Amino acid sequence: MPVPQRYWAMAAMTVALIMAVLDGVVANIALPTIQREFAVDAAGAIWVVNAYQLAVTVSLFPLASLGDIVGYRKVYWFGLAIFTAASLACALSPNLATLTVARVLQGIGGAGIMSVNLALVRHIYPSTHLGRGVGYNAMIVAVSSAAGPTLAALILSVASWPWLFAVNVPLGLAALVVAARAMPASTPAGHRFDWLSAALNAGMLGLLIVGFKGVDGSQPAWLVAAGLGGALALGVMLVRRELAQAAPLLPVDLLRRPVFALTVVTSVCSFAAQNAAFVALPFYFEDVLHRSLAESGLLMTPWPLMVALIAPISGRLADRYEPTRMAAAGLALFAAGLALMALLPADPSTLDVAWRMALAGFGFGLFQTPNNKVLVSSAPKERSGGASGIQATGRLLGQTLGAAAVGLVFTAMGKADGTVAVMWLGTGLCVLGCLTGLFRRRAAAA
């Protein structure tokens, strides 16, 4: 897109992406308040978070496919409109049931934004600057994820929990106006939307997430087994159906490409390692090292700060140098940071923790942008929606696996030894990602 339309389009995407990412994390901070106000138990209140996560996850592939069919701009715009309206419904909810339904709608809208995000970046930036667009996008996600809890705490310190959702309304309306004028058009595909595949996809991913969330012992073993078994059965049915489709909703055609498939595996490994660390370390800082909540927050800061700083630079470098080598170097540094966290002394100083966290964040930021560039650029342009959808789904799947692993390890080993084990597990996942990166280079050369 020409300048300045490119900047207006990215501004609209930035606002929408910030809101979609933030609303995946800010509700966690408000759960105790919501539980008390609606007089419900913790198991009921947690569905304020789960409803959003499930709705996003099961909607990503269908909406990415719809973007290929009707155009990415339409899916993005209507996703943002649904998200904005649902945010208002969340703020005005009189009871938990209404809030949960509104969060489901908000998750569907958020999926509309995230499912076509990378596809739109590919249409906004010229191919020679694609790394810059992907790097900017990675920076927005990193900053939003890191700032979410702090921003939520600030809002709750001066206002009630409905304002966590109400602030989205004016921002969403402004982004809708800008997006209607600035977003790029794409050529719609000629096939129809596959409703049966969408239903199978929703069932498969929904059961998979429910099963993963129960592996830490919070759910009966039979329920976990039933969820994972059901997900496997529906997954087999879905893949068999998709293999016969010319433009499948589950992008098995893209996964047949070795470079694309290996890039997805590498992405899942990296996000699983990162989220496992993000879930485990606050418990370690507060309950094992006996740091205050504020101190723990400061100890976590170097990681996302380094990601935010290096991601745009990494994007520019990925436009000039071979991105798979950059991704491998970043992943190796990420692994080194996690390993050094596992080797922390028994009573570490703030500096001991901070430089290790900064190294892990630097490596992750250096890795993520070139990896995403390889993923989206290895797909045909008309299948950018499928590539964008699988990138977002891989991120959420990796985060879910990482969180589930922490619950399982903490249950078996406790928080002190468990955190060390989680750091080594993350290191192993990074090494696995490096190996897939090696195979990816060989596949690209072939």
C-alpha positions as a printed NumPy array, in Angstrom:
array([[  0.   ,   0.   ,   0.   ],
       [  1.197,   3.568,  -0.634],
       [  2.19 ,   5.901,   2.172],
       [  0.344,   7.391,   4.106],
       [ -2.501,   4.867,   3.609],
       [ -0.146,   2.14 ,   4.816],
       [  0.326,   3.973,   8.118],
       [ -3.411,   4.496,   8.604],
       [ -4.065,   0.819,   7.925],
       [ -1.399,  -0.245,  10.427],
       [ -2.785,   2.211,  12.989],
       [ -6.234,   0.622,  12.732],
       [ -4.722,  -2.868,  12.96 ],
       [ -2.624,  -1.847,  15.951],
       [ -5.606,  -0.6  ,  17.954],
       [ -7.651,  -3.717,  17.181],
       [ -4.797,  -6.107,  17.93 ],
       [ -3.983,  -4.391,  21.229],
       [ -7.603,  -4.724,  22.352],
       [ -7.876,  -8.374,  21.288],
       [ -4.637,  -9.367,  23.043],
       [ -5.303,  -7.295,  26.17 ],
       [ -8.76 ,  -8.765,  26.674],
       [ -7.207, -12.215,  26.749],
       [ -5.31 , -11.274,  29.931],
       [ -6.962,  -8.338,  31.742],
       [ -9.97 , -10.349,  32.902],
       [ -7.686, -12.538,  35.051],
       [ -6.942,  -9.565,  37.302],
       [-10.64 ,  -8.788,  37.777],
       [-11.776, -12.36 ,  38.557],
       [-11.783, -12.002,  42.37 ],
       [-13.825,  -8.795,  42.119],
       [-16.274, -10.324,  39.627],
       [-16.63 , -13.418,  41.82 ],
       [-17.54 , -11.329,  44.863],
       [-19.913,  -8.999,  42.982],
       [-21.9  , -11.803,  41.36 ],
       [-21.651, -14.081,  44.436],
       [-20.413, -17.128,  42.506],
       [-17.696, -19.684,  43.177],
       [-14.239, -19.582,  41.631],
       [-15.059, -22.376,  39.172],
       [-17.92 , -20.29 ,  37.778],
       [-15.938, -17.053,  37.653],
       [-13.06 , -18.644,  35.725],
       [-15.401, -19.064,  32.761],
       [-15.101, -15.323,  32.195],
       [-11.566, -16.157,  31.029],
       [-12.202, -19.609,  29.548],
       [-15.156, -18.449,  27.43 ],
       [-12.989, -15.884,  25.638],
       [-10.07 , -18.276,  25.116],
       [-12.26 , -21.084,  23.79 ],
       [-14.213, -18.778,  21.463],
       [-11.017, -17.335,  20.013],
       [ -9.38 , -20.724,  19.516],
       [-12.291, -22.512,  17.835],
       [-13.04 , -19.513,  15.571],
       [ -9.572, -18.819,  14.169],
       [ -9.484, -21.388,  11.347],
       [-13.093, -20.815,  10.186],
       [-12.646, -17.048,  10.095],
       [ -9.254, -17.321,   8.378],
       [-10.918, -19.492,   5.741],
       [-13.745, -16.978,   5.443],
       [-11.1  , -14.286,   4.904],
       [ -9.746, -16.221,   1.912],
       [-13.307, -16.494,   0.553],
       [-14.797, -13.013,   1.082],
       [-11.688, -10.89 ,   1.678],
       [ -9.552, -10.214,   4.734],
       [-10.762,  -6.646,   5.14 ],
       [-14.382,  -7.755,   5.617],
       [-13.518, -10.394,   8.207],
       [-11.318,  -7.942,  10.086],
       [-13.905,  -5.136,  10.017],
       [-16.853,  -7.251,  11.124],
       [-14.673,  -8.987,  13.725],
       [-13.751,  -5.597,  15.163],
       [-17.417,  -4.496,  15.089],
       [-18.51 ,  -7.638,  16.985],
       [-15.65 ,  -7.223,  19.452],
       [-16.585,  -3.586,  20.136],
       [-20.289,  -4.338,  20.605],
       [-19.492,  -7.327,  22.835],
       [-17.169,  -5.147,  24.94 ],
       [-20.106,  -2.832,  25.638],
       [-22.253,  -5.875,  26.51 ],
       [-19.542,  -7.079,  28.926],
       [-19.452,  -3.694,  30.654],
       [-23.245,  -3.656,  31.06 ],
       [-23.646,  -7.313,  32.117],
       [-25.952,  -7.676,  35.154],
       [-24.939, -11.267,  35.986],
       [-22.303, -13.908,  35.305],
       [-24.32 , -15.723,  32.626],
       [-24.715, -12.561,  30.549],
       [-21.048, -11.698,  31.002],
       [-19.988, -15.182,  29.893],
       [-22.109, -15.011,  26.727],
       [-20.743, -11.533,  25.981],
       [-17.206, -12.886,  26.409],
       [-17.953, -15.647,  23.89 ],
       [-19.051, -13.005,  21.369],
       [-16.006, -10.925,  22.218],
       [-13.8  , -13.972,  21.576],
       [-15.402, -14.504,  18.156],
       [-14.743, -10.863,  17.323],
       [-11.174, -11.138,  18.582],
       [-10.667, -14.185,  16.385],
       [-11.87 , -12.153,  13.416],
       [ -9.102,  -9.647,  14.135],
       [ -6.325, -12.151,  14.836],
       [ -7.182, -14.721,  12.153],
       [ -6.421, -12.389,   9.233],
       [ -3.836, -10.207,  10.945],
       [ -0.731, -11.531,   9.174],
       [ -2.638, -11.832,   5.894],
       [ -3.419,  -8.115,   6.046],
       [  0.204,  -7.293,   6.91 ],
       [  1.217,  -9.169,   3.755],
       [ -1.137,  -6.977,   1.708],
       [ -0.165,  -3.717,   3.458],
       [  3.624,  -4.001,   3.109],
       [  5.607,  -4.683,  -0.07 ],
       [  7.416,  -8.04 ,  -0.066],
       [ 10.783,  -6.292,   0.404],
       [  9.517,  -4.781,   3.694],
       [  7.428,  -7.718,   4.923],
       [  9.819,  -8.381,   7.801],
       [  9.258,  -4.863,   9.096],
       [  5.509,  -5.349,   9.152],
       [  5.795,  -8.722,  10.881],
       [  8.29 ,  -7.285,  13.381],
       [  6.014,  -4.373,  14.215],
       [  3.165,  -6.819,  14.662],
       [  5.257,  -8.984,  17.03 ],
       [  6.179,  -5.902,  19.053],
       [  2.498,  -4.967,  19.498],
       [  1.601,  -8.469,  20.701],
       [  4.561,  -8.566,  23.122],
       [  3.882,  -5.134,  24.613],
       [  0.139,  -5.788,  24.925],
       [  0.674,  -9.154,  26.624],
       [  3.191,  -7.699,  29.053],
       [  1.248,  -4.519,  29.815],
       [ -2.114,  -6.266,  30.271],
       [ -1.927,  -7.077,  33.999],
       [ -0.394,  -3.68 ,  34.871],
       [ -2.976,  -1.777,  32.833],
       [ -5.805,  -3.801,  34.384],
       [ -4.486,  -3.092,  37.876],
       [ -4.292,   0.646,  37.106],
       [ -7.881,   0.74 ,  35.817],
       [ -9.166,  -1.234,  38.8  ],
       [ -7.376,   1.132,  41.179],
       [ -9.542,   4.053,  40.008],
       [-12.67 ,   2.396,  38.535],
       [-14.825,  -0.729,  38.721],
       [-14.263,  -3.872,  36.608],
       [-16.784,  -2.972,  33.822],
       [-14.361,  -0.245,  32.732],
       [-11.883,  -2.934,  31.693],
       [-14.278,  -3.614,  28.816],
       [-15.86 ,  -0.179,  28.393],
       [-12.548,   1.422,  27.36 ],
       [-12.649,  -0.726,  24.208],
       [-15.776,   0.97 ,  22.89 ],
       [-14.437,   4.405,  21.841],
       [-11.162,   2.851,  20.643],
       [-13.032,   0.243,  18.618],
       [-15.339,   2.814,  17.029],
       [-12.384,   4.975,  15.998],
       [-10.556,   1.951,  14.531],
       [-13.689,   0.943,  12.592],
       [-13.893,   4.361,  10.927],
       [-10.206,   4.33 ,   9.965],
       [-10.297,   0.688,   8.802],
       [-13.285,   1.296,   6.537],
       [-11.207,   3.817,   4.569],
       [ -7.657,   2.5  ,   4.846],
       [ -7.675,  -1.316,   4.902],
       [ -6.426,  -3.015,   1.716],
       [ -8.74 ,  -5.097,  -0.447],
       [ -7.859,  -8.673,  -1.387],
       [ -9.109, -10.9  ,  -4.189],
       [-11.849, -13.218,  -2.853],
       [-11.61 , -16.93 ,  -3.621],
       [-14.347, -18.674,  -5.568],
       [-15.163, -21.571,  -3.214],
       [-17.858, -21.882,  -0.565],
       [-17.501, -21.887,   3.196],
       [-17.331, -25.42 ,   4.649],
       [-19.731, -25.464,   7.601],
       [-19.181, -29.133,   8.462],
       [-15.415, -28.669,   8.654],
       [-15.957, -25.605,  10.838],
       [-18.087, -27.663,  13.247],
       [-15.52 , -30.483,  13.371],
       [-12.749, -27.942,  13.949],
       [-14.656, -26.3  ,  16.813],
       [-15.318, -29.637,  18.482],
       [-11.738, -30.835,  18.057],
       [-10.046, -27.712,  19.417],
       [-12.612, -27.202,  22.18 ],
       [-12.163, -30.744,  23.499],
       [ -8.391, -30.474,  23.123],
       [ -8.168, -27.323,  25.244],
       [-10.544, -28.678,  27.9  ],
       [ -8.472, -31.856,  28.053],
       [ -5.178, -29.982,  28.344],
       [ -6.527, -27.741,  31.099],
       [ -7.327, -30.805,  33.201],
       [ -4.008, -32.67 ,  32.994],
       [ -2.778, -30.926,  36.17 ],
       [ -5.288, -32.938,  38.218],
       [ -7.974, -30.253,  38.421],
       [-10.36 , -32.526,  36.467],
       [-11.115, -36.257,  36.862],
       [ -8.812, -38.485,  34.81 ],
       [-11.742, -40.003,  32.9  ],
       [-12.905, -36.526,  31.828],
       [ -9.426, -35.576,  30.614],
       [ -9.126, -38.87 ,  28.712],
       [-12.582, -38.408,  27.182],
       [-11.74 , -34.858,  26.085],
       [ -8.412, -35.783,  24.504],
       [ -9.848, -38.964,  22.946],
       [-12.784, -37.042,  21.506],
       [-10.441, -34.394,  20.129],
       [ -8.348, -37.099,  18.451],
       [-11.404, -38.749,  16.881],
       [-12.787, -35.462,  15.551],
       [ -9.305, -34.486,  14.353],
       [ -9.009, -37.669,  12.294],
       [-12.429, -37.03 ,  10.759],
       [-11.523, -33.424,   9.998],
       [ -8.177, -34.238,   8.37 ],
       [ -9.715, -36.974,   6.202],
       [-12.366, -34.524,   5.025],
       [ -9.882, -31.704,   4.414],
       [ -7.549, -33.849,   2.309],
       [-10.219, -33.931,  -0.395],
       [-10.782, -30.145,  -0.407],
       [ -9.151, -27.78 ,  -2.9  ],
       [ -8.95 , -24.963,  -0.317],
       [ -9.346, -26.688,   3.073],
       [-10.496, -24.863,   6.191],
       [ -7.8  , -26.684,   8.171],
       [ -4.825, -25.76 ,   5.965],
       [ -3.528, -29.286,   5.329],
       [ -2.465, -28.126,   1.862],
       [ -0.022, -25.706,   3.498],
       [  1.107, -28.3  ,   6.026],
       [  2.149, -30.525,   3.127],
       [  4.872, -27.963,   2.449],
       [  7.865, -29.052,   4.58 ],
       [  9.102, -25.508,   5.231],
       [  5.656, -24.344,   6.356],
       [  4.991, -27.391,   8.571],
       [  8.397, -27.189,  10.271],
       [  7.922, -23.454,  10.854],
       [  4.597, -24.133,  12.59 ],
       [  6.204, -26.789,  14.824],
       [  8.99 , -24.367,  15.726],
       [  6.445, -21.662,  16.58 ],
       [  4.418, -23.996,  18.825],
       [  7.59 , -25.06 ,  20.673],
       [  8.676, -21.464,  21.245],
       [  5.315, -20.269,  22.56 ],
       [  4.981, -23.335,  24.799],
       [  8.411, -22.571,  26.285],
       [  7.634, -18.881,  26.749],
       [  4.215, -19.349,  28.338],
       [  5.474, -22.114,  30.632],
       [  8.074, -19.674,  31.942],
       [  5.541, -16.829,  32.218],
       [  3.165, -19.017,  34.255],
       [  5.809, -20.611,  36.506],
       [  8.11 , -17.696,  37.316],
       [  5.635, -15.424,  39.199],
       [  4.927, -18.321,  41.585],
       [  8.661, -18.863,  41.996],
       [  9.403, -15.194,  42.657],
       [  6.586, -14.733,  45.166],
       [  6.306, -18.1  ,  46.934],
       [  9.907, -19.368,  46.788],
       [ 12.029, -16.193,  46.716],
       [  9.423, -14.303,  48.829],
       [  9.454, -11.193,  46.65 ],
       [  6.497,  -8.809,  46.795],
       [  3.931,  -8.562,  44.021],
       [  5.529,  -5.339,  42.787],
       [  9.026,  -6.838,  42.878],
       [  7.83 ,  -9.918,  40.992],
       [  6.317,  -7.713,  38.329],
       [  9.59 ,  -5.833,  37.943],
       [ 11.541,  -9.097,  37.711],
       [  9.273, -10.216,  34.852],
       [  9.674,  -6.915,  32.97 ],
       [ 13.086,  -7.417,  31.24 ],
       [ 11.738, -10.295,  29.143],
       [  8.811,  -8.556,  27.351],
       [ 10.764,  -5.293,  27.274],
       [ 13.563,  -6.942,  25.29 ],
       [ 11.018,  -8.596,  22.96 ],
       [  9.422,  -5.222,  22.285],
       [ 12.796,  -3.589,  21.633],
       [ 14.294,  -6.269,  19.393],
       [ 11.214,  -7.338,  17.371],
       [ 11.157,  -4.29 ,  15.007],
       [ 14.944,  -4.465,  14.571],
       [ 14.687,  -8.191,  13.905],
       [ 12.063,  -7.463,  11.252],
       [ 14.337,  -5.083,   9.367],
       [ 17.207,  -7.58 ,   9.578],
       [ 14.921, -10.346,   8.282],
       [ 14.364,  -8.252,   5.136],
       [ 18.138,  -8.143,   4.537],
       [ 19.438, -11.504,   5.766],
       [ 18.369, -15.142,   5.575],
       [ 15.49 , -15.395,   8.117],
       [ 15.852, -19.087,   9.026],
       [ 19.408, -18.471,  10.275],
       [ 18.227, -15.497,  12.315],
       [ 15.424, -17.6  ,  13.804],
       [ 17.868, -20.359,  14.754],
       [ 20.219, -17.862,  16.416],
       [ 17.359, -16.304,  18.359],
       [ 16.06 , -19.661,  19.504],
       [ 19.552, -20.674,  20.683],
       [ 19.796, -17.48 ,  22.77 ],
       [ 16.286, -18.11 ,  24.103],
       [ 17.355, -21.618,  25.165],
       [ 20.467, -20.214,  26.833],
       [ 18.376, -17.733,  28.828],
       [ 16.023, -20.46 ,  30.051],
       [ 18.905, -22.765,  30.967],
       [ 20.582, -19.973,  32.938],
       [ 17.298, -19.34 ,  34.77 ],
       [ 17.268, -23.023,  35.731],
       [ 20.791, -22.595,  37.119],
       [ 19.936, -19.603,  39.328],
       [ 21.576, -19.677,  42.783],
       [ 19.369, -20.425,  45.773],
       [ 19.147, -16.75 ,  46.796],
       [ 19.634, -14.75 ,  43.579],
       [ 19.964, -10.986,  43.463],
       [ 17.72 ,  -8.849,  41.291],
       [ 20.566,  -8.467,  38.8  ],
       [ 21.061, -12.268,  38.672],
       [ 17.471, -12.651,  37.544],
       [ 17.204,  -9.55 ,  35.36 ],
       [ 20.032, -10.251,  32.919],
       [ 18.916, -13.862,  32.432],
       [ 15.335, -12.732,  31.756],
       [ 16.634, -10.091,  29.339],
       [ 18.662, -12.722,  27.46 ],
       [ 15.607, -14.992,  27.127],
       [ 13.492, -12.068,  25.889],
       [ 16.194, -10.958,  23.457],
       [ 16.407, -14.465,  21.993],
       [ 12.635, -14.832,  21.716],
       [ 12.275, -11.435,  20.041],
       [ 15.098, -12.179,  17.621],
       [ 13.509, -15.531,  16.752],
       [  9.819, -14.72 ,  16.445],
       [  9.797, -12.115,  13.661],
       [ 11.882, -14.019,  11.061],
       [ 10.03 , -17.219,  11.943],
       [  6.663, -15.584,  11.259],
       [  8.009, -14.056,   8.06 ],
       [  9.045, -17.521,   6.821],
       [  5.629, -18.887,   7.757],
       [  3.53 , -16.309,   5.934],
       [  5.83 , -15.942,   2.911],
       [  6.051, -19.717,   2.328],
       [  2.3  , -19.837,   1.604],
       [  0.745, -18.716,  -1.705],
       [ -0.663, -15.211,  -1.437],
       [ -4.218, -16.429,  -2.041],
       [ -3.808, -18.719,   1.01 ],
       [ -2.536, -15.959,   3.304],
       [ -5.65 , -16.34 ,   5.44 ],
       [ -4.892, -19.986,   6.115],
       [ -1.285, -19.126,   6.988],
       [ -2.392, -16.313,   9.291],
       [ -4.947, -18.548,  10.978],
       [ -2.499, -21.356,  11.637],
       [  0.069, -18.9  ,  13.031],
       [ -2.449, -17.559,  15.545],
       [ -3.708, -21.059,  16.38 ],
       [ -0.142, -22.314,  16.823],
       [  0.521, -19.479,  19.253],
       [ -2.577, -20.27 ,  21.325],
       [ -1.915, -24.017,  21.196],
       [  1.667, -23.499,  22.351],
       [  0.534, -21.236,  25.194],
       [ -2.072, -23.801,  26.275],
       [  0.482, -26.627,  26.224],
       [  2.943, -24.538,  28.226],
       [  0.382, -23.672,  30.905],
       [ -0.792, -27.301,  31.125],
       [  2.806, -28.485,  31.513],
       [  3.35 , -26.1  ,  34.432],
       [  0.263, -27.383,  36.228],
       [  1.375, -30.977,  35.757],
       [  4.963, -30.331,  36.892],
       [  3.937, -28.214,  39.9  ],
       [  1.527, -30.939,  41.031],
       [  4.264, -33.566,  40.835],
       [  7.273, -31.579,  42.131],
       [  6.117, -28.445,  43.941],
       [  6.899, -24.844,  43.015],
       [ 10.642, -24.68 ,  43.766],
       [ 11.839, -27.847,  42.039],
       [  8.975, -27.568,  39.555],
       [ 10.103, -24.153,  38.309],
       [ 13.618, -25.479,  37.672],
       [ 12.104, -28.43 ,  35.785],
       [  9.907, -26.072,  33.742],
       [ 12.959, -24.015,  32.744],
       [ 14.752, -27.163,  31.576],
       [ 11.599, -28.275,  29.767],
       [ 11.491, -24.917,  27.968],
       [ 15.162, -25.304,  27.078],
       [ 14.409, -28.721,  25.591],
       [ 11.55 , -27.302,  23.534],
       [ 13.884, -24.62 ,  22.169],
       [ 16.445, -27.274,  21.237],
       [ 13.678, -29.183,  19.471],
       [ 12.778, -25.972,  17.66 ],
       [ 16.41 , -25.537,  16.602],
       [ 16.404, -29.068,  15.17 ],
       [ 13.227, -28.394,  13.192],
       [ 14.875, -25.192,  11.969],
       [ 17.825, -27.245,  10.704],
       [ 15.468, -29.555,   8.807],
       [ 13.628, -26.467,   7.511],
       [ 16.79 , -25.095,   5.931],
       [ 17.462, -28.425,   4.251],
       [ 13.881, -28.537,   2.962],
       [ 14.177, -24.99 ,   1.608],
       [ 17.456, -25.842,  -0.118],
       [ 15.849, -28.908,  -1.702]])
